[in-house]
Amino acid sequence: MTTAVADRTLNALDRCDRCGAQAYVRVVLESSGGELLFCGHHARAVEATLRPLTSDWHDETARLQEKEPVLAD
């Protein structure tokens, strides 16, 4: 896997591998280099088990707290 792919920002097309919701966490497995995507809920549920097996844990859940700018008329 190339660094450019691993550093790509997650977007609305990236879906959680568990439930299909928008993914905010990308996990790269150390052994295979395979990639898993999770919503915030499922990332927290599997973090204790998976984090020791990963080479990269890319977490964008802070974006869930960001507010969209409001445009004035």
C-alpha positions in Angstrom: 0.0 0.0 0.0 1.3 3.4 -0.9 1.5 6.3 1.6 -0.7 8.4 -0.7 -3.6 6.0 -0.4 -3.1 5.6 3.4 -3.1 9.4 3.9 -6.3 10.1 1.9 -9.0 11.9 3.7 -12.1 9.8 4.2 -15.2 11.1 2.5 -18.9 10.3 2.2 -18.3 7.5 -0.2 -16.2 5.6 2.4 -18.5 3.3 4.3 -18.1 1.3 7.5 -17.4 -2.4 6.9 -19.7 -3.4 9.8 -22.8 -1.3 9.2 -22.5 0.7 6.1 -22.6 4.1 7.8 -20.1 6.8 6.8 -16.6 5.8 7.8 -14.5 8.1 9.9 -11.7 5.6 10.9 -9.3 3.7 8.5 -7.3 0.8 9.9 -4.4 -0.7 8.1 -3.5 -4.2 9.3 0.1 -4.8 10.0 0.3 -8.4 8.8 -1.5 -8.1 5.4 -1.5 -4.4 4.7 -5.3 -4.7 4.3 -7.5 -1.9 5.1 -10.7 -1.8 7.2 -13.1 1.2 7.5 -15.3 1.9 10.5 -17.8 4.4 11.6 -17.0 6.0 15.0 -19.2 3.6 16.9 -17.7 0.4 15.5 -14.1 1.8 15.6 -14.5 2.3 19.4 -16.0 -1.2 19.7 -13.1 -3.0 18.0 -10.2 -0.6 19.0 -8.9 -2.6 21.9 -8.7 -5.8 19.8 -7.5 -4.3 16.5 -5.1 -1.5 17.5 -2.2 -3.9 18.5 -2.5 -5.5 15.0 -2.4 -2.3 13.0 0.4 -0.4 11.3 -1.9 2.7 11.0 -5.0 3.9 12.8 -6.3 6.9 11.0 -9.1 8.5 13.0 -11.2 11.4 11.6 -14.0 11.2 14.2 -13.2 14.8 15.3 -14.9 15.9 12.1 -18.2 14.7 13.7 -17.9 17.7 16.1 -17.1 20.3 13.5 -19.9 22.8 12.6 -20.7 23.7 9.0 -20.3 27.4 8.3 -23.7 29.2 8.0 -24.0 31.5 5.0 -25.7 34.8 5.6 -28.3 35.9 3.0 
